[in-house]
Amino acid sequence: MTALRWTLGTAGAVLLGIGGWLLVTETREDTVPQVLLWLAGAVAVHDGLLVPLVLLAGLALRRPYHNAYGKGDAAGAGASSGYGVLRGGLIVGGCLTLIALPLLLRQGQGRNPTALPLDYATNWQLLLAVTFAVTLALLPVRRLWGLARRPRGTPRE
Amino acid sequence: MTVETVPTCAYPGCTNAPEPPAPGAQGPAPRYCRHPEHNALGAIRISRAKRQQRKPRFRGQLHDPRTATVIGRWLGAAVLVCFVTGVVSHVLQEPPGAVADRLPTRPVWGYRFSQGLHVASGIAAVPLLLAKLWAVYPRLFVFPPVQGVRHALERFSVAVLVSSVLLELFLGLLNIVQWYPWPFSFRQVHWALAWVMVGALLLHLAVKAPLIAAHWRHRSPGTRQLPAGDAPDRRSLLLGVGAAVGAVTVVTAGQAFTPLRPLNLLAPRQPDHGSQGLPINRTAAQARVSATAVRDWQLRVAGPRPYTLTLSELARLPQHTEELPIACVEGWSASAHWEGVRVRDLLDRAGAPHDARLRIVSLQRAGAYGVTEMGASYARDPLTLLALRVNGRVLSADHGYPARIIAPNRPGVLQTKWVSRIEVLT
């Protein structure tokens, strides 16, 4: 384990060094500060904006959902109440939106007619509708399955 | 009338009067009262404890090492696949001198596969990265923020890892829609940051190895110490993340993987959408290849026995039809039937040696790759054509009329269009 860790760590440090060297020597001279700025920007947008929004969404949804539909059994910790299905639907819809965003923003600005040829707004809406429908269809299934799997004698909330 | 302000003890929250100065003492008056814990050290201690209370608390579940380990495994696999296929692409596109003449030309779909995988694994990594970072987000607020040199180094390496993976995926995602809002060169920075990212990843794995091992299986010692009640919730989260990976893959992979073409809803290209059934990266207008430049076109072959051919002379040479994919570095690819003269035959006619490398010059006047080099393994391959026709029709202007290169297992940017000159390099 120790030998493996040292090998991994050394290899990592070497590759990191190669990357840094490529960044410094193989790019234009003003590139390094620009890249550092964009690296920091990527972290700032992710850690300062995206994650707080996701955490807030979780906070806003989880408690009311559990109040309305129950928390599931003690061992289920919410999973069998169907909250997981709702969360899964939101994750899928959110990721599809993120992937669609560059296409939606650049629609009609393709460099030639064969670049960005599809109607991405319609496709994105279609995918969100499908995600919504699948989530809605799975919710009662998951809740009933969760109830059926409840061990005998467990109080029903 | 003035309000006399009575000095109080400097300990937070204490309203007692400070200790009176000892008779005959020099220097400033004491700032704390007689209470044994009310002194400078105690004040620091209590303000630190207060800060600790103010830091965000994460009561939600699953911000735990088991969740991070499971998602991290998938993410690590996606990142490594993305890195390896990226290196393959880079070597094929800009081969180092030692291997330039020995690049493999088989399988013919090799680059189509590896570059399709590069873009697909990058897209699949997006939900995984977001889920992984969500799971470890509370670690951002560890207190105190720096606990020694070792801890500082570890946090720095994590910062390098997180920022480089985030930026690499962002750059790649925008590159496939040909959108470049940054001031630097995409290719150079994407290439350099890939090594930074993988280096930081290996370093991270080395640092976290014991933690990963302790949570590798659901019966591992570390996993067993976590609340057992979280397990079903974790399973459900992982299913949700897995569904997101599947969803983003299925709606984009059709731009390279033909069976998924009907579900190709969010890919920047539709492989059968374009003139003559193929997409185009650079049109004749974009490359500033005018009709006049093409009208009196002649192919010049420079070698030991140089010669010039008109289009009709070229068309009278033995023609061959091959089915070869055109595979773009941006991830889309499509197969087509190409018809033209074998480059090998043109070289033999010029008396070129067998190990000769070629320089191929295009009429193209704008954009990169107007002049490309072709290693000996491609030049001698019987499937490498100077194509005049595609899918049964004469090449359109946008596909490189009058003649273009098409070779097996090669990035699309090197399949030079509007070829006017082939030079034998010796």
Contacts between the chains, C-beta under 8 A, distances in Angstrom:
chain1	res1	chain2	res2	distance
A	1	B	209	6.7
A	1	B	210	7.7
A	1	B	213	7.5
A	4	B	209	7.2
A	5	B	206	4.7
A	5	B	209	5.0
A	6	B	206	7.3
A	8	B	202	5.1
A	8	B	203	7.6
A	8	B	205	5.5
A	8	B	206	3.9
A	8	B	209	7.3
A	9	B	202	7.2
A	9	B	203	5.7
A	9	B	206	3.5
A	9	B	207	7.2
A	11	B	199	7.9
A	11	B	202	5.3
A	12	B	198	7.8
A	12	B	199	4.8
A	12	B	200	6.7
A	12	B	201	7.0
A	12	B	202	3.1
A	12	B	203	3.4
A	12	B	204	7.5
A	12	B	205	7.5
A	12	B	206	6.2
A	13	B	199	6.7
A	13	B	203	6.2
A	14	B	199	7.0
A	15	B	195	5.3
A	15	B	196	7.9
A	15	B	198	5.3
A	15	B	199	3.3
A	15	B	202	6.5
A	16	B	160	7.2
A	16	B	195	7.3
A	16	B	196	5.8
A	16	B	199	3.0
A	16	B	200	5.8
A	16	B	203	6.6
A	17	B	199	7.1
A	18	B	195	4.8
A	18	B	199	7.1
A	19	B	192	5.5
A	19	B	193	6.6
A	19	B	194	7.2
A	19	B	195	3.2
A	19	B	196	3.3
A	19	B	197	7.4
A	19	B	198	7.8
A	19	B	199	5.7
A	20	B	192	7.9
A	20	B	196	6.4
A	22	B	188	7.9
A	22	B	191	6.6
A	22	B	192	3.7
A	22	B	195	6.1
A	23	B	189	7.3
A	23	B	192	4.0
A	23	B	193	7.1
A	23	B	196	6.9
A	26	B	188	5.8
A	26	B	191	7.7
A	26	B	192	6.5
A	27	B	184	6.7
A	27	B	185	6.6
A	27	B	188	4.6
A	27	B	189	6.6
A	27	B	192	6.7
A	28	B	184	7.2
A	28	B	185	7.1
A	28	B	188	8.0
A	30	B	183	7.7
A	30	B	184	8.0
A	31	B	184	4.6
A	31	B	185	7.2
A	31	B	188	7.1
A	31	B	189	6.6
A	34	B	182	7.2
A	34	B	183	5.2
A	34	B	184	5.1
A	35	B	167	7.8
A	35	B	184	6.2
A	35	B	189	5.7
A	35	B	193	7.3
A	38	B	167	5.8
A	38	B	182	6.1
A	38	B	184	8.0
A	39	B	163	4.0
A	39	B	164	6.7
A	39	B	166	7.9
A	39	B	167	5.4
A	40	B	163	6.9
A	42	B	163	5.6
A	42	B	166	4.0
A	42	B	167	4.5
A	42	B	170	6.1
A	43	B	159	7.1
A	43	B	162	6.1
A	43	B	163	4.8
A	43	B	166	6.5
A	46	B	133	6.8
A	46	B	162	7.8
A	46	B	166	5.6
A	47	B	133	7.9
A	47	B	137	7.5
A	47	B	140	6.3
A	50	B	130	7.4
A	51	B	133	6.9
A	51	B	134	6.2
A	51	B	137	5.3
A	54	B	130	7.9
A	54	B	134	6.3
A	55	B	58	8.0
A	55	B	60	7.4
A	55	B	134	8.0
A	55	B	137	7.5
A	58	B	60	6.1
A	59	B	60	7.6
A	62	B	60	7.3
A	74	B	229	6.5
A	75	B	228	7.1
A	75	B	229	5.3
A	75	B	232	7.0
A	76	B	229	7.6
A	76	B	232	5.3
A	76	B	233	7.7
A	77	B	61	6.7
A	77	B	227	7.9
A	77	B	229	4.4
A	77	B	230	5.9
A	77	B	232	6.3
A	77	B	233	4.6
A	78	B	233	5.5
A	79	B	232	3.8
A	79	B	233	4.7
A	79	B	235	7.0
A	79	B	236	4.5
A	80	B	232	6.8
A	83	B	236	8.0
A	84	B	233	6.7
A	84	B	236	2.9
A	84	B	237	6.9
A	84	B	239	7.2
A	84	B	240	6.7
A	85	B	236	7.6
A	87	B	236	7.3
A	87	B	237	6.8
A	87	B	240	5.6
A	88	B	236	7.0
A	88	B	237	7.9
A	88	B	239	6.1
A	88	B	240	3.0
A	88	B	243	5.6
A	88	B	244	7.9
A	89	B	240	7.8
A	91	B	127	6.9
A	91	B	131	7.6
A	91	B	240	4.5
A	91	B	241	6.1
A	91	B	243	7.2
A	91	B	244	4.8
A	92	B	240	7.0
A	92	B	243	5.2
A	92	B	244	4.7
A	92	B	247	5.0
A	94	B	244	7.7
A	95	B	126	6.4
A	95	B	127	4.4
A	95	B	130	7.3
A	95	B	244	4.1
A	95	B	247	6.8
A	95	B	248	5.4
A	96	B	244	7.7
A	96	B	247	5.8
A	96	B	248	6.3
A	96	B	251	7.1
A	96	B	266	7.1
A	98	B	126	6.4
A	98	B	130	8.0
A	99	B	123	6.4
A	99	B	126	6.6
A	99	B	173	7.4
A	99	B	248	5.0
A	99	B	251	7.7
A	99	B	252	6.8
A	99	B	266	5.6
A	100	B	266	5.3
A	102	B	173	5.9
A	102	B	174	5.5
A	102	B	177	4.7
A	102	B	179	6.1
A	103	B	177	6.0
A	103	B	266	6.2
A	103	B	268	6.5
A	105	B	179	7.8
A	106	B	177	5.1
A	106	B	178	7.9
A	106	B	179	5.3
A	110	B	177	8.0
A	110	B	178	7.2
A	110	B	268	8.0
A	111	B	178	5.4
A	111	B	281	8.0
A	111	B	282	7.8
A	111	B	286	6.8
A	112	B	280	5.7
A	112	B	281	7.9
A	112	B	282	7.6
A	112	B	283	4.8
A	112	B	286	6.7
A	112	B	398	7.7
A	113	B	274	7.8
A	114	B	269	6.9
A	114	B	273	5.9
A	114	B	274	3.9
A	114	B	275	7.6
A	114	B	279	4.1
A	114	B	280	4.9
A	115	B	177	7.7
A	115	B	178	6.0
A	115	B	268	6.4
A	115	B	269	6.8
A	115	B	279	7.5
A	115	B	281	7.8
A	116	B	177	6.4
A	116	B	268	5.6
A	117	B	269	7.2
A	117	B	270	5.4
A	117	B	273	4.5
A	117	B	274	7.9
A	117	B	279	8.0
A	118	B	264	7.7
A	118	B	265	7.0
A	118	B	267	7.7
A	118	B	270	6.1
A	120	B	266	6.7
A	123	B	251	7.8
A	123	B	265	4.0
A	123	B	266	6.1
A	124	B	265	7.9
A	124	B	266	7.0
A	126	B	265	7.0
A	127	B	247	7.5
A	127	B	251	6.5
A	127	B	265	6.2
A	127	B	266	7.3
A	131	B	247	7.4
